[in-house]
Amino acid sequence: MKIKCLAVGLLLIGISLTAVNTFYYLQGYLSVQPVKTNPSSPAEVTEAPSEQQWPVYEVKPAICEKLGELYIPRLEQSFPIFEGTGKEVLRTGVGHYIRSALPGEENNTILSGHRDTVFRGLRHLKEGDELVVTTAEGTFTYKIHRIRIVKADDQTVMTPKPRATLTVTTCYPFYFLGNAPERYIISAKLINKQRVVTWNHPR
């Protein structure tokens, strides 16, 4: 009789432990399940590029293709920007150096133009003036922080930058017959960027 009672007691204890373990297992399983199936989980959702990553030029412009516009508030003038710095491009507007960053991107964006055509008025600019570049990606506002004159063969103009920078170059002196021996360099830092649909520059 005692042996029978002991066997029944052990059986009841075993059933109780099994029930408790099953309960904790189901509780743990259900608590994990929503994480795996939740559609808002960062691991399963592709988010839009952050402001630090934007702009993103999915298609690089072709040579001679219009890239955007450069608006200079102090001069109240706007100039078309084309990809490349060949003779044909510089006859019609501002050229974007193909190996430099595109407008708004981190690093050094380099624009060039002739001193006796589109960039005739650069000599009137001062530190603190703004340069506004508009492309299909948005409008990017830069503030001039340095103006300098360098030799024509000075390669520091191409130096990579740790942040989004606009470098504008033209020949110098402005009133010089023939091939000018120096370059007029304007360096500006990105201070604002705004997504836009059209290329109409601000007035």
N, C-alpha and C positions, 0 to 999 in steps of 0.2 A: 504493500500500500504506500509506504513511504517512497519507494523507488518510483512508483507511478506518479505520485504528486511532484516529485523532483523533476521528472521528465517533462511533465506538463508545464512546470514553472520555467524550465530552461527554454521550452518551445515558445512560451509567451514572451520571454525576454528577447529571444531571437527575432520574433515577429516585430516587436517594438523597435528594436535597433534598426531593422530593415526599413520600417516605415519612416523612422526619423531620417535615415540616410537618403531615402528616396525623396523626402520632402526638401531637404537641403540641396539635393542635386537639381530638382526641378526649379527651385527658387534661383539658383545660380544660373541655370540655362536660360530662363526667361529674362533675367536681368541683362544678359549679354546679347540676346537676340535683336533688340531694337537697334543697337549700335551697328550691327551688320547690315540691317535692312533699311535704316534711316536714309532717305535720299539726300538729306542735307549734310551728310557726313562729308568732311573735307576730303577724305580719301576717294570719294566717288563722284565729286562735283568738279567740273572744270570752270574756274572762275575767270572773269574778265581781267585783263592785265591791270595791275595796280598803277597808281599814279607814278610810282618810282620806275616801273617798267615801261610805261607809255611815253612817247609814241612808238608804235610798231609799224614799220614800213614793210608790208608783206611782199610788195613788188618794187624792186629798185628801179628808179627812172632810167630810161635809155639815153644815150648821148644825144644832145641837142633837144631833148624833151623838156617842156616847161615843167619846172618843179614847184614853183610858187611865186610869191612876190616879196620884195623887200620894201618896207615903208619906213621913211625917215621923218619923224614928226617935226624936227627942227627945220628941215628943208621943205616940208609939206610936199614931198615927192615920193612917188612909188615906182619901183623898177621890176620888170619881170626877171625871174631867176631861171636859168636853164642848166641842165646837167652838162658838165664838162667846161673846159676853159680854152677851147680851140678858137681860132680866129673868127670862124663863122658865128660862134656863140657870143663872143665879146663885141661883135659888131652890132648885135641886137639887144643886148642887155647885160645882166650880171651872170657870171659863171660860177657854178659850184664845183670845187675841186673833187673829182670822183673818188679819191682815196680818203677823203675826210668824212666825218660823221654827217648824217643828214640832219636838217634843222630839228631842234628839240631833243635830239639824242644826247646821251652822255658823251664826253670827249670833245674834240675840236672840230667845229664846222667852219670850213674856209670858203669865203666868197671873194671873187676877184672881178674887177671892172676897169675900163680905161679911164684915165684921169681927165681926158679931154672930151668925154661923152657923158656916160651915166654917173661917174663919180667925180665930176667937176666940183661939186659942192662939199665934198668931204672935208676940205680944209676949214670949213666953218663949224665943224662939230667939236664938242668939248666933252671932257670927262663928266659923267652923270647923264648925258643925253641918252635917249632910248633908240633902239633899232628893233623894228617889228617884222618878223618873218611869218608869212602865212603859207601853209601848204594844205594838201587835202587832209592831213592829219590834224591840223589845228593852227592856232595862232600862238607864236612864241615871242615873248618880249625879253629883250636883252638890254642891260645897262652898261654903257661904256665905262671901263675902269682904267684904261691905259691907252695912250696914243704915243707911238714912237716911230722913228725913222731908222731903217737898217739898210745895209748894202744889198744890192740886187741878188747876190748869191747866198744871202743869209738863210740857212735852213731852219732856224729856230721857230719860224712861222709855222712849220709843220709839226711842232712838238705836241705829243698827246697831252690832254688835260684831264685832271682828276674829276672834273665836273663839266656840265654842259656849257660850252664856250663858243662864242661866235667871233671869228677872226675875219676882218674885212681888209683886203689889200688892194693897192693901186700904185702906179708908178709915181716917182717923186724926183725932182721938183714938179709942181703942177704946170708951170710954164717953162718947159724945156723942149728944145727942138731935137728930134732924134730919139735914140734909145736912152731912157733915163737911167742914171747910175744907181739910184736908190729906190726904196719902197716905203710907202706910207702905210703903217700898220695900225689898225684899230682893233682892240681886244675888248669884248663885252661878255658879261656873265648873264646866264639865264635867270630872270627874276620872276617870270610868270608864264604859265602855259594854259591854254584854254581850247577845248575841243570845239570845232566849228564845222559847218557843212559847206559853206561857200568860201571863196578866196577873197572876198571883199575886205580890203584893209580898213582899219578903224580910222575915223575922221575926227 
